[in-house]
Amino acid sequence: MSYGTKYKVPFKSISGTDYEILIDVQGYNGAITELIGGATPISIDTDTEDVLAPIRAGKATVSVYGSDYLQDLYTSNPQGIRVSLFKGVELVWLGF
């Protein structure tokens, strides 16, 4: 099953670099809703205890203005929702 982008959150860093958060839902076909990022649009926390581990656990928190958005994002499938962070066109972080 493929993913479709449901939400995107474009923002600029303090230095003026363009970033974009894409929130993709498995099996979604529809319009992309553009949201306005909060004061800190994304915060990524990565486990750094074992730097030699090939896969490291992490979590991201996406912050947007408006309380009604993102509440419909729920799935029992661990890979049902994919979040990507792009710096320009370069993928810098991907999580489920």
C-alpha positions in Angstrom: 0.0 0.0 0.0 1.3 3.5 -0.8 1.4 6.7 1.2 -0.3 9.9 0.4 0.7 13.3 1.8 -2.1 14.6 4.0 -0.4 17.6 5.7 2.7 19.7 5.0 4.3 22.3 7.3 6.7 24.6 5.5 9.0 26.8 7.6 12.3 28.6 7.7 15.1 28.2 10.1 16.6 31.2 11.9 19.3 31.4 9.2 16.6 31.4 6.5 17.0 27.8 5.3 13.8 26.3 3.9 12.4 23.2 5.6 9.3 21.2 5.1 7.6 18.6 7.2 5.4 16.1 5.3 2.9 13.9 7.1 2.0 10.9 5.0 -0.9 8.5 5.7 -0.9 5.0 4.3 -3.6 4.6 1.7 -4.6 8.4 1.7 -5.8 9.9 -1.5 -6.9 13.5 -1.2 -5.9 17.1 -1.0 -2.8 18.2 0.9 -3.5 20.6 3.8 -0.8 23.2 4.5 -0.4 24.0 8.1 1.5 26.8 9.9 4.2 25.6 12.2 4.4 26.6 15.8 7.2 28.4 17.5 9.3 25.1 17.2 7.7 23.3 14.3 9.5 20.0 15.0 11.6 18.7 17.9 13.5 15.5 17.4 14.8 13.4 20.3 17.2 10.6 19.3 18.6 7.9 21.7 22.3 8.4 21.7 23.3 5.8 24.3 24.8 3.3 21.9 26.4 5.2 19.0 27.4 2.0 17.3 23.8 0.7 17.0 22.7 0.6 13.3 19.1 1.7 14.2 18.4 4.2 17.0 15.1 4.9 18.6 13.8 8.4 18.4 10.7 10.4 18.5 9.5 13.7 17.0 7.0 16.2 18.1 5.3 18.4 15.4 3.9 21.7 16.6 1.3 23.6 14.5 -1.1 26.5 15.1 -4.7 25.5 15.5 -6.1 22.8 17.8 -8.2 20.8 15.4 -5.4 19.7 13.1 -3.6 16.4 13.5 -6.3 15.0 15.8 -7.4 12.6 13.0 -4.0 11.0 12.8 -4.4 7.7 14.5 -3.6 4.2 13.4 -3.0 0.8 15.0 -0.4 0.1 12.2 3.1 1.0 13.5 3.9 2.2 10.0 0.6 3.7 9.1 1.7 7.4 9.4 5.1 8.5 8.1 6.7 11.9 9.0 9.5 13.3 6.8 11.6 16.4 7.4 13.2 18.0 4.4 15.9 20.6 4.3 15.3 22.1 0.8 15.0 18.9 -1.2 17.3 16.8 1.1 15.6 14.3 3.4 17.2 14.8 6.8 14.8 12.7 9.1 12.2 10.0 8.6 10.1 8.4 11.2 6.8 6.4 11.6 
